[in-house]
Amino acid sequence: MPKTLDQVYENEKATVIDIQGGQGIRQRLGQMGIHPGDTITMLRYGALRGPILIEVHGSQVVLGRGIASRIIVEEAE
C-alpha cells in the first residue's frame, strides 16, 4: 500500500514509486540520488518533527519533512 516517506518507520526499507511536485523538486531529489525505483532505508527521525535521515545508494541524506511527504513509497521486501 503506497504511503509517503515521512510515514515509514525507522530501520524499514521502502521503494520509491513517485515524486509528487514540479520539475524543481524532482531535479533536486535526483541530484541527491533519489529516483523512482530506488530503495531507501529510513535511518532516523529528528526530534520534534525535525528532518529525517535516510540511506540511498549507500549514502546518507537528510530530508525535511515537507520534501519527504512528497515522495510516495511502498514497502520493500
Secondary structure, DSSP 8 states (H G I E B T S, - for coil): --EEGGGS-TT-EEEEEEE-S-HHHHHHHHHTT--TT-EEEEEEE-TTT--EEEEETTEEEEE-HHHHTTEEEEE--
